Amino acid sequence: MATEISATSLFCGPDRAIGDDVTLRHDGGVITDISGGAGPVSPRSFVIPAFINAHDHARATASSFGAVGMPLESWILRTALGTPVDPYLTATSALARAAKAGCSAMMVHYTRPSGTMPILDEAKAIARAASDVGIRIAFALAVRDQNPIVYGDAEPVLAGLSSDDRKTIEDLFVRAPMPPKAYIELTDAIAAAIAGPMIDVQLGPAGVQWCSKPLLQAVAENSERTGRRVHMHLLETVYQRAWADQHFPDMVRWLRDIGFLSERLTLAHCIHARPDELEMIAASGTRIVTNFSSNMHLRSGLAPIAAAHKCGCAIAVGVDGLALDEDDDILREMRLVQMVHGGLGFKATWAPAEMFALAIRNGRRATGAPGTGDLVPGNPADFVAIDLDRLDRDRIMPVDPMALLFARGNASLVKEVVVAGKTIVRDGVCAGVDLPAIEQELRAIYRANVGRLSNFQRMWPPLSERLSGWFEQQLTCE
């Protein structure tokens, strides 16, 4: 059934002028026509391509479990307290928050399964959550087969712990490694079960320090043979940089030489990638997802995004479950990326409109969402209506609404979110799920279960100190 929306202003894409008083028509999930002459629209609205959260994990809010103000290497272990208690509810909560913020697609790099059901069933639960919310997702089961506690021998961390405390840590974090062949077969099974027009199943090695060479080679070979996309963290922290320099100094070149780097690959972070490494990443067609607020929360550093863009690297933006206010506000995240990496003085890296369009286009490629994201006939009907009366609150003179969006925009201005032609959010309310009820149910389950890991909570302070000591002693950062 054909549907239309009238807009005071409409951003088609970076190479097309913003239209005023236009009508966008869509049918069957596809834009069919955009035409002028709509006349004054009241209340005023600014229609733009829907946002993409190109790197996330669909997890609970970390700070609620005390994972605050610590580096990634401690933070990862601390967030065991937030292990999903119900995969469907946890994923629905995260995906609905993304949808409310204006996202039409989100990367789910699934790093911490609940352990309450077989992985295949857990993937099906997440697919059901995405369907109920109405959002597109890319799903990659994260895999690691080495270094579960630190980037090397964990015995200095575990030595001296009581047998009960040591068992607590090993039960939480040490698993028998999954052979590469088994991981590929499991990914194939997940794809057979949930892949479709709204879900792209990908390969998800967690990161080079966590994955053996045979595992990375198997992923590269399978991706090249099947065309399946790959999603992986790379060089997120100073300790990962130091580990690479000590144990794998030709890491990025090796990834290039085995065919791991390719247009099918998306790398999260790359904060500590060096210029020659950025050149190799760019030349391969690999994308980099930057996650500004997450990097700040975890004290990981400032990514060389302007330098990466300058050498031709495709840049996308992700929330990584740690937006500035832990509210999944992807628009604020894009603004932060623009403010920090958009240029110095009169030398601009890109204009806000260009940065916006690149993030949408590259984000869609990273998540497997179809089309470029531009609002033109033939592209998917994935768009967001922004409350222009609130955005342009003073209404003193005509101002470019995209400039205003990057000056003061945030998720509270999102009036409507349309994905594949279907309204999934209107006036801050998700159409397909009751987000407040789901979050209330989740909180109740977590509160009831919080004592289950009381031993881990008790031993956290000394464990945290041991972790700090190991990384500072074993991986000197200069």
Stockholm file with secondary structure:
# STOCKHOLM 1.0

chainA/1-478         MATEISATSLFCGPDRAIGDDVTLRHDGGVITDISGGAGPVSPRSFVIPAFINAHDHARATASSFGAVGMPLESWILRTALGTPVDPYLTATSALARAAKAGCSAMMVHYTRPSGTMPILDEAKAIARAASDVGIRIAFALAVRDQNPIVYGDAEPVLAGLSSDDRKTIEDLFVRAPMPPKAYIELTDAIAAAIAGPMIDVQLGPAGVQWCSKPLLQAVAENSERTGRRVHMHLLETVYQRAWADQHFPDMVRWLRDIGFLSERLTLAHCIHARPDELEMIAASGTRIVTNFSSNMHLRSGLAPIAAAHKCGCAIAVGVDGLALDEDDDILREMRLVQMVHGGLGFKATWAPAEMFALAIRNGRRATGAPGTGDLVPGNPADFVAIDLDRLDRDRIMPVDPMALLFARGNASLVKEVVVAGKTIVRDGVCAGVDLPAIEQELRAIYRANVGRLSNFQRMWPPLSERLSGWFEQQLTCE
#=GR chainA/1-478 SS CCEEEEEEEECCBTTBCCEEEEEEEEETTEEEEEEECCCCCSSCEEEEECEEECSCCCCCCGGGGTCCSCCHHHHHHHGGGGCCSSHHHHHHHHHHHHHHTTEEEEEEEECCCCSSSCHHHHHHHHHHHHHHHTCEEEEEEEECCSCSSSSSCCHHHHTTSCHHHHHHHHHHHCCCCCCHHHHHHHHHHHHHHHCBTTEEEEEEECBGGGSCHHHHHHHHHHHHHHCCCEEEEESCSHHHHHHHHHHCTTHHHHHHHTTCSSTTEEEEECTTCCHHHHHHHHHHTCEEEECHHHHHHTTCCCCCHHHHHHTTCEEEECCTTCCTTSSCCHHHHHHHHHHHHSEETTEESCCHHHHHHHHHHHHHHHHTCSSCCCCSTTSBCCEEEEEHHHHTCSCCSCCCHHHHHHHHCCGGGEEEEEETTEEEEETTEESSSCHHHHHHHHHHHHHHHGGGGHHHHHHHHHHHHHHHHHHHHHSCCC
#=GC SS_cons         CCEEEEEEEECCBTTBCCEEEEEEEEETTEEEEEEECCCCCSSCEEEEECEEECSCCCCCCGGGGTCCSCCHHHHHHHGGGGCCSSHHHHHHHHHHHHHHTTEEEEEEEECCCCSSSCHHHHHHHHHHHHHHHTCEEEEEEEECCSCSSSSSCCHHHHTTSCHHHHHHHHHHHCCCCCCHHHHHHHHHHHHHHHCBTTEEEEEEECBGGGSCHHHHHHHHHHHHHHCCCEEEEESCSHHHHHHHHHHCTTHHHHHHHTTCSSTTEEEEECTTCCHHHHHHHHHHTCEEEECHHHHHHTTCCCCCHHHHHHTTCEEEECCTTCCTTSSCCHHHHHHHHHHHHSEETTEESCCHHHHHHHHHHHHHHHHTCSSCCCCSTTSBCCEEEEEHHHHTCSCCSCCCHHHHHHHHCCGGGEEEEEETTEEEEETTEESSSCHHHHHHHHHHHHHHHGGGGHHHHHHHHHHHHHHHHHHHHHSCCC
//
